[in-house]
Amino acid sequence: MKPVLYGASYSVYVRVARLALIEKKIDHDLVEIDIFAEGGPPPDYLKLQPFARIPALQHGDVTIYETGAITRYVEEAFPGPSLLPETPAARARVNQVMSVLDHYLYRPLVWDIYVARDEAAKTGEAADEAAITYAIFKTRHCLKVLEEGAGDWLAGTQLTLADLYAAPMIAYGLKTEEGRILLAERPRLTAWWERISARPSMAATKYPTD
């Protein structure tokens, strides 16, 4: 049965799940759910995701929420190119990178830089420059750590879930001058971005603002 992904195309984590499905060559449907809509998501959606977050995945009688769980299910439940390496050490590296992205990159780069700049541009109000400066500091450190452990791909020699987690975050960061400067400081991450951004899956999952 064709899996159905619920979530908004503007979401970093929905894009992560979509990238995994596309890289695995899995035919699927996307049902748009806007958690920021007036009144929140539709009440029925809470049956799929009790915390009213996105994404959620339905595959037959299987329902999964949380992006990490969704992407690992996609990897294990379907045939297609593997998005995880074979050795325990390499898999641990993938999990480590994904955790770093979740806990140390997503908030400062996407919310504290991109969203802050975007909101300021839309409202005409001044952004909190002190908060942005601190977010730049945290993002710079995170990108340095990611580059130090990377090969051609973030977890070694093959495309993995780690890369699919990172790309949607970096894509938002690059919409800002700060993000472009920060990436330019890291030549190997810049080369990685050129590789990942050229993949058809990235073109197929562009943000509405691209």
C-alpha positions as CSV (number, residue, x, y, z in Angstrom):
1,M,0.0,0.0,0.0
2,K,1.2,3.5,-0.9
3,P,2.5,5.4,2.2
4,V,0.9,8.7,3.0
5,L,3.0,11.5,4.6
6,Y,1.2,14.2,6.5
7,G,2.9,17.6,6.9
8,A,3.6,21.0,5.3
9,S,6.0,21.5,2.4
10,Y,7.6,24.4,4.3
11,S,8.7,22.2,7.1
12,V,12.4,21.1,7.5
13,Y,11.4,17.8,9.1
14,V,8.7,17.0,6.5
15,R,11.3,17.6,3.8
16,V,13.6,15.2,5.6
17,A,11.0,12.5,5.4
18,R,10.2,13.3,1.8
19,L,13.8,13.1,0.9
20,A,14.1,9.7,2.4
21,L,11.0,8.4,0.6
22,I,12.2,9.8,-2.7
23,E,15.8,8.5,-2.3
24,K,14.4,5.1,-1.6
25,K,12.3,5.5,-4.8
26,I,9.0,5.0,-2.8
27,D,5.8,6.2,-4.4
28,H,3.9,8.1,-1.8
29,D,1.4,10.9,-1.3
30,L,1.8,14.1,0.6
31,V,-1.2,15.5,2.5
32,E,-0.6,19.1,3.5
33,I,-1.1,19.8,7.2
34,D,-0.4,23.4,8.4
35,I,0.2,23.3,12.1
36,F,0.4,27.1,12.2
37,A,-3.0,27.6,10.6
38,E,-5.6,29.5,12.6
39,G,-7.1,26.9,15.0
40,G,-4.2,24.6,14.5
41,P,-4.2,21.3,12.5
42,P,-7.4,19.5,11.8
43,P,-8.7,17.6,14.9
44,D,-8.5,14.2,13.1
45,Y,-4.7,14.8,12.7
46,L,-4.3,14.4,16.4
47,K,-5.2,10.7,16.0
48,L,-2.0,10.4,13.9
49,Q,0.2,12.8,15.9
50,P,-1.0,13.4,19.5
51,F,1.4,16.3,20.0
52,A,0.1,18.2,16.9
53,R,3.6,18.3,15.2
54,I,4.6,17.3,11.7
55,P,5.3,14.9,10.0
56,A,3.3,11.7,10.5
57,L,3.3,8.7,8.2
58,Q,0.6,6.2,7.5
59,H,1.4,2.9,5.7
60,G,-1.5,0.5,5.7
61,D,-2.3,-0.1,9.4
62,V,1.0,1.4,10.5
63,T,1.1,4.9,11.8
64,I,4.4,6.6,12.8
65,Y,5.3,10.1,14.0
66,E,8.6,11.7,14.8
67,T,11.0,12.1,11.9
68,G,13.7,9.8,13.2
69,A,11.2,7.0,13.6
70,I,9.7,7.7,10.2
71,T,13.0,7.7,8.3
72,R,14.2,4.6,9.9
73,Y,10.9,2.8,9.1
74,V,11.2,4.0,5.5
75,E,14.8,2.6,5.4
76,E,13.9,-0.8,6.9
77,A,10.4,-1.4,5.5
78,F,11.0,-0.8,1.9
79,P,13.5,-2.0,-0.7
80,G,15.7,0.5,-2.6
81,P,19.0,2.1,-2.1
82,S,20.2,1.8,1.5
83,L,20.3,5.1,3.5
84,L,22.3,3.5,6.3
85,P,25.9,2.1,6.2
86,E,26.6,-1.5,7.1
87,T,29.0,-1.3,10.0
88,P,27.9,-0.5,13.6
89,A,30.5,2.3,13.8
90,A,29.3,3.9,10.6
91,R,25.7,3.7,11.7
92,A,26.6,5.2,15.0
93,R,28.2,8.1,13.1
94,V,24.9,8.6,11.2
95,N,22.9,8.6,14.5
96,Q,25.4,11.0,16.0
97,V,25.2,13.5,13.2
98,M,21.4,13.4,13.2
99,S,21.4,14.1,16.9
100,V,23.8,17.0,16.5
101,L,21.6,18.4,13.8
102,D,18.5,18.1,15.9
103,H,20.0,19.5,19.1
104,Y,22.6,22.0,18.0
105,L,22.0,23.2,14.4
106,Y,18.2,23.3,13.8
107,R,17.2,25.9,16.3
108,P,20.0,28.5,15.8
109,L,20.3,28.2,12.0
110,V,16.6,27.8,11.1
111,W,14.7,29.7,13.8
112,D,17.2,32.1,15.3
113,I,18.7,33.2,12.0
114,Y,16.4,32.4,9.1
115,V,13.1,32.9,10.7
116,A,14.3,35.9,12.6
117,R,15.5,37.6,9.4
118,D,12.4,36.5,7.5
119,E,10.0,37.9,10.2
120,A,11.9,41.1,10.3
121,A,11.7,41.5,6.6
122,K,7.9,40.8,6.6
123,T,7.0,43.0,9.5
124,G,9.5,45.8,9.1
125,E,10.5,45.5,12.7
126,A,14.1,45.2,13.8
127,A,15.5,41.8,14.5
128,D,17.2,40.9,17.8
129,E,20.8,41.3,16.6
130,A,22.2,40.0,19.9
131,A,20.2,36.8,19.6
132,I,21.3,36.5,15.9
133,T,24.9,37.0,16.9
134,Y,24.7,34.2,19.5
135,A,23.0,32.0,16.9
136,I,25.8,32.6,14.5
137,F,28.3,31.5,17.2
138,K,26.4,28.3,17.8
139,T,25.9,27.6,14.1
140,R,29.6,28.2,13.3
141,H,30.7,25.7,16.0
142,C,28.2,23.1,14.8
143,L,29.3,23.4,11.2
144,K,32.9,23.1,12.2
145,V,32.2,19.9,14.1
146,L,30.2,18.4,11.2
147,E,32.9,19.2,8.7
148,E,35.6,17.6,10.9
149,G,33.9,14.3,10.8
150,A,32.7,14.3,7.3
151,G,34.0,12.5,4.2
152,D,32.3,13.1,0.8
153,W,29.1,12.7,2.8
154,L,28.5,13.7,6.3
155,A,28.8,10.2,7.7
156,G,31.4,8.9,5.3
157,T,31.5,7.7,1.7
158,Q,27.8,7.2,1.0
159,L,24.6,9.2,1.1
160,T,22.8,8.5,4.4
161,L,20.0,9.8,6.5
162,A,22.5,12.2,8.0
163,D,22.7,14.0,4.8
164,L,19.0,14.1,4.3
165,Y,18.6,15.5,7.8
166,A,21.1,18.3,7.2
167,A,20.2,19.5,3.7
168,P,16.8,21.0,4.6
169,M,18.3,22.9,7.5
170,I,21.2,24.2,5.4
171,A,18.8,25.2,2.6
172,Y,16.9,27.6,4.9
173,G,20.2,28.9,6.3
174,L,21.4,29.8,2.8
175,K,18.5,32.1,2.4
176,T,20.3,34.5,4.7
177,E,23.5,36.4,4.4
178,E,24.7,34.9,7.7
179,G,24.1,31.4,6.5
180,R,25.9,31.9,3.2
181,I,28.9,33.4,5.1
182,L,29.0,30.5,7.6
183,L,28.9,27.8,4.9
184,A,31.6,29.6,2.8
185,E,33.9,29.3,5.8
186,R,33.8,25.5,5.5
187,P,35.1,24.3,2.1
188,R,34.3,20.7,2.5
189,L,30.8,21.4,3.6
190,T,30.4,23.7,0.6
191,A,31.5,20.8,-1.7
192,W,29.0,18.5,0.2
193,W,26.3,21.1,-0.4
194,E,27.0,21.2,-4.1
195,R,26.6,17.4,-4.2
196,I,23.4,17.1,-2.1
197,S,21.7,20.2,-3.6
198,A,22.1,18.8,-7.1
199,R,20.2,15.6,-6.4
200,P,16.7,15.3,-8.0
201,S,15.2,14.6,-4.6
202,M,16.2,18.1,-3.5
203,A,14.6,19.7,-6.6
204,A,11.4,17.6,-6.0
205,T,11.1,18.9,-2.4
206,K,11.8,22.6,-2.9
207,Y,10.4,24.9,-0.2
208,P,7.4,27.1,-1.3
209,T,9.7,30.1,-0.9
210,D,12.4,28.7,-3.3
